[in-house]
Amino acid sequence: MNVTALPGFREAFPDALARRRHIFAAWREVAARYGFEEYDGPPLEPLELYTRKSGEEIVEQLYNFTDKGGREVTLRPEMTPTLARMVAQHAARLKKPIRWFSLPQLFRYERQQRGRLREHFQLNMDIIGEAGPLADAEVIGAALDIVRALGFGPRDVRARVSDRRVLTDALTGELGVEPGLVPAVLAALDKFERAPEATREALEKVLGKGKGAEAVLAFAARLEEPKHLLERPSAGPLRECLAHLGAMGLGEFVDVDFRIVRGLAYYTGIVFELFDAQRSLRAICGGGRYDDLLKQVGGELIEERDGPPRAEPVVAVFVATVTEEDRPAALALAHKLRDRGVRVEFALKKQALGKQLELASARGARAAVVLGPDERAAGQAVVRTLGTGAERRVSLAELEHDYAF
Amino acid sequence: MNVTALPGFREAFPDALARRRHIFAAWREVAARYGFEEYDGPPLEPLELYTRKSGEEIVEQLYNFTDKGGREVTLRPEMTPTLARMVAQHAARLKKPIRWFSLPQLFRYERQQRGRLREHFQLNMDIIGEAGPLADAEVIGAALDIVRALGFGPRDVRARVSDRRVLTDALTGELGVEPGLVPAVLAALDKFERAPEATREALEKVLGKGKGAEAVLAFAARLEEPKHLLERPSAGPLRECLAHLGAMGLGEFVDVDFRIVRGLAYYTGIVFELFDAQRSLRAICGGGRYDDLLKQVGGELIEERDGPPRAEPVVAVFVATVTEEDRPAALALAHKLRDRGVRVEFALKKQALGKQLELASARGARAAVVLGPDERAAGQAVVRTLGTGAERRVSLAELEHDYAF
C-alpha cells in the first residue's frame, strides 16, 4: 500500500524547487531594493487569531484542530494577523514607516476541486505607518518590478488600479446607497467582471429588487470607462498614486479600472491587481490599503515580549527632496538606482529635509542623495555620506548609471 | 486579551530572520559545492508515513489530527520518509548516486519544558545509491565545510566519528551479546556519556543483572580510547573514511570516538556527530548511514506519479581518477575547488574512467578534471571540456587557485 502525499500538497523535486527558488530570489531581490526587511512567523497559530477578525465562518476553510494541550490551533491561512501581532509587540520602537515582507507557506482546507492546491507560497509586502498615496505606489511599483525581474514587460502584464474610496463616494452620493450597506455592495461588484448575474443576485439581496439595484448595475457596467470617476475630488489620492508610478517610469504597465474592488472587506483605499495581458488567468497578485486592520487586530497587543529588534542597515541609499516639486525627479532617480540593484528608500510624505535625514540614519543608509530645485536645474544632486557628513555634487547621469556609493 | 504565538513556536523579527538566512545561505552554498540538489516536501503528511517506520509510540510526539476529509494527518516530524517516498517514485530514472538536500521546518509535540521549541529548521543531506565509505566522508566533509563557512575552525568544532558495525562486531564477538539484542544494547550505550547510570539500568533490563551487563559496561568505559577497536578488521570502512577526510584536508577536525552511537535504530554503519570543542552544548548535528531505510519505507512506492524530473546541470566540474592511487590527490583537489566555490562532484567508488565521464555528463558538468599517475607525477591534470571533448594539461597549482573552467 502506498503512502502518497496528501491531496492538494506538492512535493518539490529538484527541478521544481529550482524554479521556485528562482522566483523567491526575484521576490527577495526586489523587496531588498525597495528597503523591505524579511520576517517570518509560526505556520501554526491559535485559531482565535483568525476568527476574531473574520468570524467563525472562516473555520470551514481552515486546517484547524485541537492540539494535545487542548489548544484550538490552525495552520495559518494568511499572514496579516501574524504581522499585525508582531508589529504591535514592538510598535513603540520600530521606526515608521515599517517596510516588511514575508514569503510564508499558507494553508486552506477547501473542499477538493480537481487539482486545487491546499497550500501555496505567498509574497506579503506591507508598509505600515504611512497614510499617503506614495506608499501605495511603492507597493504597486515593487510588484511590477518583480514582474520585470522575471522577464515580463507591459505587453505581458498589466496592473489594474482602483480606489474603494472613489467607489464608496459614488455609491453613497448619487446612487443613494446607505453607508452601512457599502461593504456588501462592493463585495457584489467584485464579482461583476467574471459573473455579472451573480452581482445582480447579490445586489438584489442587499438592496432589494428595484431601482436601487438597477442603478448600481448600470453604474457597474460603466466602471471599465474610468474618466467619470477619475475626475471626482475623491479620486485625488488615486491620481497622485498614478503620477508617482509615472514618475518611477512604470506608467506603461498601469491601467485605471474601477472594476477592481478586491474581495476582502478590510481594504479601505487604493486597491490593485496584476493580470496577464490576455486575462486568460485569474489575477497574478493583488493588494491594497487596509488602514483599520492593524488597529483592529493588533492594537491590543502592545505588550513587549522580547527585547526590541536591533535596527540593522537594510537600506544603502536614501533619496531626499527639498520641495514637493522635486518628488518626480526623486522617484525617477530612486527607481533607476533600484534597477541597478541598490537598496533605496525615501520619505513617503512631505517632510523637512532634517526629518528625512533622520530616517535615513535610522535605516543605517550609507548615503543620502538630496535633490532640490537648484540641483535639478543643474542636472545634479548632492550626495551626503551619512557617517562623515561629507557632501559632493554629482550629475544625475552618473548617479543613475554607475556612481559607487 | 492577547492572541500570542503558541508556546514553542518562534516569531522571526527581521534581525532574527537575517541571522537565519545567513545560516541557510551557508548551508545552500556548501551543499551546492558538493553537488547536492535541493528538494522539498509537504509540511503536512499522512500519519501512516511515520507510524509504519517507527511504530505507534511515535504518535505521542507528533502534531497529528484528523482533517476535514477524515484523513489521519500530522505535521512532519522528520524529512527522511518523505525523501524515501520521493526517491522511490523516480528510482528507475534518477542517476545514482543521488545527492539531495532539504531545509525543512519540522514539528514535535513534546510536553513543554521551559523554552523547549516545538518547531525547528533542519538541514538534511543524503547520498543515495552508494555503499562505500567515501559517501560517508562526503557527508561529514560537507557538514564540516558548513561549520568552516560560518567562521569556525578545528579549535571550535570537532567531528566525532564512529561505526556501528565495529561496535556490533565487538558486542557479538568477545562480549557474547545475541545479535537480536544489539540494537537495544546500542541504544543503552548511546546514553553512556551523558548518564552512565541510565546505561547500566538499560543494559540490565536487556541482558539481566550479572556478568554480561558488567562486561558491556566495562567495554563502554573503554570506548573513549579507540585504538583497540580501530585495529579490528571490521573497522576497515571507518579507516577508509578517515583517510578520505584526511585527503580532503579536514583531518584536523576529526576524532574517532566509539561513544558516538546515535539514538535511532535505523543507522547501520558509520555515524558521526559535530560538537563544540568545549562540549558545553549537545551535538550540533549528526548523521550516519542507514542502508536499510529506503528499502523499508520507500521500496513499495516505485509507481511513477508524474513525469520524471528533468536533469539540470547542478555540477560544474567533475574530478575523475585513473587509478585508486590517484584518489587522495583527487580528494585534495576537489576540496580546494569547493573552497573556491566551484560545484564539484566525483565518483564515490572505483569506476572505469569512461563510467566516471558518463556520470559527469549526466550531471551536466562543464568540465572533467582527470588525474592519473602520469599527471600526478608532473604536478598536472587533464581538463576535458565535456561539450567538445577538447583536452588540455593544466598544473595543479593553477587548478587550485584560479583556473577558470
Interface residues (C-beta under 8 A of the other chain):
Chain A: M1 N2 V3 T4 A5 L6 P7 F9 R10 E11 A12 F13 P14 D15 A16 L17 A18 R20 R21 E37 E38 Y39 D40 G41 P42 P43 L44 E45 P46 E48 L49 R52 Y63 F65 T66 D67 K68 G69 R71 V73 L75 P81 T82 R85 M86 Q89 H90 W100 Q105 F107 Y109 Q112 E119 E300 L301 E303 R305 P309 R310 E312 V314
Chain B: M1 N2 V3 T4 A5 L6 P7 F9 R10 E11 A12 F13 P14 D15 A16 L17 A18 R20 R21 E37 E38 Y39 D40 G41 P42 P43 L44 E45 P46 E48 L49 R52 Y63 F65 T66 D67 K68 G69 R71 V73 L75 P81 T82 R85 M86 H90 W100 Q105 F107 Y109 Q112 E119 E300 L301 E303 R305 P309 R310 E312 V314
